Amino acid sequence: MRIFINYLLSIRNNFFTRLIVLAGTVCFPFFYSTACAVVGRDLVVHGDRSYPPYEYIDKNGNPAGFNIDLFQAVAKEMGLSYSLTLDEWNTVRSKLENGECDMLTGMFLSPGRAEKIGFSLPFIIVTHAVFVRHGSEITSIEECKDKEVIVQQSDMMHDYARLQGFTNIITVPSPCDALKMLSEGKHDCVLLGKLQGEYILRTENIMNVRALKNTFMSSSYCFAVPASDPELLGALNEGLNIVKRNGVFDKIYEKWFGVLDKDLEHNHLQEIIMWLAVVFLPFVVMLVVSTIWSYSLKQQVARQTAQLKEELSLRENAEKRLEKSEERLSLALDASDYGMWDWQIEDEEIFFSQQFSRLLGFKERDIKLRFNNWEELIHPEDVLAVKDNLQRHMEGVSTHFQSEFRLQAKNGQWIWVLIKGKILSRDRDNKPLRMTGTIKDITEEKKIAEELTIFRQFAEASGQGLLMAGLDLRITYANPELCRLLEVSSPEDIKGKNMLDFYQKEHHDLMIHTLLPQISANSRWMGEMQITSASGKVIPTFQVPFVIYTKQGKPFYYANIITDITEQKEAEKKLLQEKEFLDTLHNSIHEVILITTYPERRIEYANNQLEFIFGYHVRECIGKHINMLYLDDDAFAEFSRQLEKDIEAGRPVMKYELLMKRKDGSGFNAEINSTFLFDDGNVSKIISLVRDVTEKKKMEAELLQTRKLESLGVLAGGIAHDFNNLLAGIMGYINLAKVSQLGGGNVNELLTKAEKAAMRAKDLSQQLLTFSKGGAPIKEVADIAEIVEEAASFTLKGSNVKYECITDENLYHVKVDRGQISQVINNLVLNSRQAMPQGGIITLRCSNVHNGYEIDPQLADTEYVCVSIQDRGTGIAKEDLHRIFDPYFTTKSTGTGLGLATSYSIVKKHGGIITVESELGYGTAVSVYLPAAPHQKQMRREEKQQVIQGNGKVLVMDDEAMLRNVLNDALKYLGYESEFARDGEETIELYTKAIESGQPFDVVIMDLTIPGGMGGKEAIKKLHEIDVNVKAVASSGYSNDPIMANYKEYGFAGVVSKPFSIQDLSQVLHSLIDDSA
C-alpha cells in the first residue's frame, strides 16, 4: 500500500524531471552556444519577498526559499554573475515587463504572459486550491464567484479570478497576508497554491483554515526573463538540466517540500485506511465468524467423511472462500496492533496469531502452547487476578473476559498486555468448549499512565498552580493549589469552563491575540498577570504558559504554571514604602550621603543634598568615579592612602577632613565620616556622610581670634609686668656693661645676659602674636616636655596652685608651632587652676603612644605623644561633657566659653585630638595627643648659638632704617658684602642692575610687610620673573604669617623671624650660599 502511495506521489516530480532532462538533451547544443554568451554578464535578478516557501525574506533578512536555492544552484553550475533582490511582487513583475531587470526567480506560465515574457522549462507544477475557514459552507471553486475572494496582487490567481469574472476580488501583498486575513474572519476564501498554502498554515500556526480537497487548476512554475533575451533563457534551461541530472534538484525539493509530502502521504494513508475500515469491517466480522464456523465444520467433516462425499465439491469451494477470508483477515490484523488467540478448552490447546508471536518474540511454531504452559508466562503477581477474571466469565458471571497483566517475552522482559475474549460454545451441561479473543501490547500505555500518575502526584504536591486546557480554551485539568487560588472546592468545579473566565477582561485580548499565538509559535513568554477567584478576589500571579504538542508536532493542549505572588507583592510594597521613607529621611538631612563601590570607587547612590552642596544632580554622578568630587588628584590620592590603611586596620568608622570640589570648580572644606559594607568578608561598598564645614572652619578661626583677644585681656597685666621686668634687665645689663668697660669689668658676660633677656622678650612677643593673629602653625621639631613646663610655669606664676611634670624616658619629639601649643597648654592649665580655687597640685604627664588607633579610632596607627593635665578640682557634670568644646559654652560665671574651643581647633590643625575625662567633685583629666616625630632631632642650643662666617653678596629690603644699619654691621662682621633697599620696587631695581652688571646677589632678605609700599610677598613674584634661581629669605615680625609657615610655596628659600640673632642670620646665609655651593 505504501509503495503504491509513494508511486502516485512521485509521478508529479518524476514527470517533470524527465521532461526537463529530455528537453535539455534535445536542446543541449543550442543551450550550450547561448549559455556562453551569458557568462560574464552581471545579471540583475529579482523575486517576491513574501511568497514562502518558494521565495521570501527570512528572519535574518536574507533571500530564502525553493526558487532561490534552485536559481543559485543553476547559477553556480553555469558560472553566472548576479545580484539578487527580493521586493513586492507587483513591483518586481513591473520591473521585468519594463526591462529594468534580467530575470525573476519564479513566475507562473500562462498564454497571456508568454506573449511578453520568456519562460524557462517548468521546474515544478503547482496545483491551486480554495482555502476556507473551518465551518465554511463553500465546497468548490464555482461557489466562490460571488464571494469575497482574497488573492495576491498581480499573482496567477489574480489573473485567473479576473478572467473567470469574479465580482469581489480583494488583493493583498503576500499569500501570508491573505491567509491571516481569512483566519481573522475577514472575507470568504483565498485562492492559492495548495502546497504553498499548507506550508504557510503550518509555519504561521494558523489552526482555523483548511484547503478544499478538490483542486481546480494546475500551473507551470518557471524562471522568467524578457522575451528579447534567448541567451539567458538558454543558459537557465541548461542549468536546470544539469541540476536535475546530478541530483541537486531532488535535494532542494526534499529540503523544502519533503515534510509536506510526507504529511500528504500520511493523509492519503489515513483516507485509505478509513475507506478500508468502512468497506471491509462487515467482511472482517463475517470472516471471524466464518473462521470459527469452518473450524467446527472441519471437525464434523472428519467424522462424517464417508457420508458427505457428495458435499466434497461444496466443501472445496467453502475452503477456498475460507482461505481467501483468512488472507483478508490476516491483512487486516497486520495493519492493527491486535493479536488473536483461539482456545480449545477440552484439549487445552491455544492457537496464537502471528502478531501475538511477534509480540513475545517467539517464532510462530514455538508459540503453540497448552494452557498450563501459557500460564507460566504470566507474571506471578498477576496470575491470581487473571484466573479470577477468567473463572468469572467461564461461570457466566461476566459477559466477557478482560484482564490487564504482564507476560514474559522470549528475551525475559515483562510486557503489559490487554487481553479480551468470549466463550463461543458450551456443551449441553453449559461447560465451555471454545473461547477466542484478542491480545494487545499496552506497555507504552502503561508507561504513559505511570508517567501521568507521577505527574499528577508532582502537580498535587507542588506549591504552584497547574492548569491544562484544550485548544478551545476549556479547562481539562487543575491541581489542588490552583483550586485553592481560585477558591473552588475541587477541580470538577472548573473543568469545562473557559480559562479566560478567571482572567480580568482587560487581559482577554492580550491572551487571545498575543500570548497564545506567541507560545503556539514555540516562543517563550513568562510574566505577571492577575487572575480572579470564584469570589471575585483579584490575585497577583507569575505565569509561565506553554503548549503541549503531539508526537506529530501539532498543538494538543495549553498548559500554564501559575504562582501566587501575593506575599511577594506585599513585601515589595513594604520595601517600596521603606525605600520612600529612607529616601525622605536621607533627603531631609543636611549632609550628603554617598555609597560607592569598592575597590572601583564608583558612585552607586547619593541623596538630594548632593545638588545643594556639590551642585551636581544625582543622575550626573551615578556610575562616575568618586574622584570627580575632590579638589585635586593629590587630595584624592592622600585620602585613598589613608582609606586603605583604615580598611587594612579594620576600623569600623573613619573620619576625614579634606578639600572637595563643587561642580563650578570651587573648593570647600569637607568633613567625611565613612563606614564599610562587607560581602563574604571583603569590603564591597563604602558609605560616607559628607558635611560642608567651611563655615564651621571660619567660625573656629574667628573663635580662636576672639579667644586670643580675651586671653590678652586676662594676661595683659602679667605680660606688661614681664615686659617691664625684661626691659629693666636689658637696660640694667647694658648700663652695667658701660660702667664695667670703664672699670675694666667683664662686658661680654653682661651683654650675654642682656641678650638672653631680649630673647625672653622675643618669646613673649611670639605668644602675643599667636594670641592675636592665629593662622597656620609654623612647625618645628621641639621637645614637648619643655613647652609644657614653660607654659605651666608661665600660667601658674603668682597663684596658689603648683604643678608636677612627669616625663617618659626617651620621649618622642613633636613637630609643632611652639607658640600655638603653648597657648593650648596655657588654656588647659588655666582651666585647672580655676577649678581649684583653694589651691592644689596639677599633674602634667608627657608619654609616648606607639599606636594611636588603639587609644582612639580617630587616630592613625602610628606614634603619638600624649600630654595629660590632671587636676583635683570641682570636675564637670556628665551631661556637660559632650558640650565642653562647643563655642561659648562655659560652667563658670566669669568664663567666655572659648578656651577649650580654641584649644580643640589648634590641636586638630596639628593632626591631633583632645579627650576629656571628669567626675563631678573629683577632678578632670585632659589628654592632648600630638603626632610624634620620633626620627627627627631638635636643633641643639649650642648649634643655634654658633656664628658661622661666610662670603657673598646680600641684598636686604626693610623699611626700618635702624634695622638696616644693624644688618649692615652684622653682615660685614660675618664677611658678606651688602646693599639695602626700602621697598619692593627698589629691591627689583637693584637686583636687575646687579644681574646686568655681571655681579648678581647671592641672597635677598626681604621683610614681608612694607607699610605703603610693595612687600616681600609681591616682590618675590617679580624677582622670579627676572631670575628663576633667585634665593630669597622671608623676614617678618609676624612669625605666624602663613608665608612664614609655608615659605617654599611662595617662592622663598629660607625664613628668619624678627627679632633674630646674628647666629640665626649666619646659619640661614650659610645654608643658602655655602651649603648650596
ZIZISUL-V648336 format. One line per field, one symbol per residue. phi: phi as a letter, one per 30 degrees, with the letter a starting at -180 (. if undefined). A space follows every 50 residues. Layout:
BEGIN
phi=???
END
This chain:
BEGIN
phi=.dddddddddeeddddddddddddddceedddddddddejdcdccbaddb bdddaacddcicdakeeddddddddddcidcabcbcbeeedddddddcic bdacdaaddbeddddcbccdedcaccccbccbdejdddbadddcdccdcc bdeideddddddddidcbcccbdbdeddddddddjcicabcaeddddddd eddchdccbbcddddbabbdcbdbbeddbdddddddddddddddddided dddddcbddddddddddddddddddddddceeddeddddddddddddddd dddbeddcddceddddddddddeddddddddddedcccccbbcddddhcb ccddddddecicdeddcdcdeddddddddedceddddddddddddidcda cbacacccdddjdcbdbccbaadcbbddciddcbbbabbbdceddddddd dddddddddddddcdbbbbdddiddcabdeddddddhbdaeddbdidddd dccdedcdddddcbddddddcicdbaldacbcdddjdccdbcbbdacccd ddicebbcbacccdcedddddddddddddddddddddcdccdcbcbdbcd icdcaadddeddccicdeddcdidddddccdadddddddddddddddddi ddbbbbbadbbdddjdcadbcccbbbccbhicdcbbcbccbdcedddddd dddddddddddeddcedddeddddddddddddddddddddddcidddddd dddddddddddddddeddddddcijddcdbdbcddddddddddddceicc ccbbccbddhdddbcbdedddddddedddddddddbddjlbcccbcbdbd bddddaddcddbdbcccccbcccdibdedcddcdcdeidaccdcdcicdd dddeddddddicbbbbbabejcjbbccccbedbdcccdddddddddccda alcbcccadcddddddddddddddjcdbbbbdadeddddddddddddibd ddbbcbddcbeibdcdddddddddddbdcdcbcdbadcdcdedddbdddc jdcabbcddbcddeddddddddcdddd
END
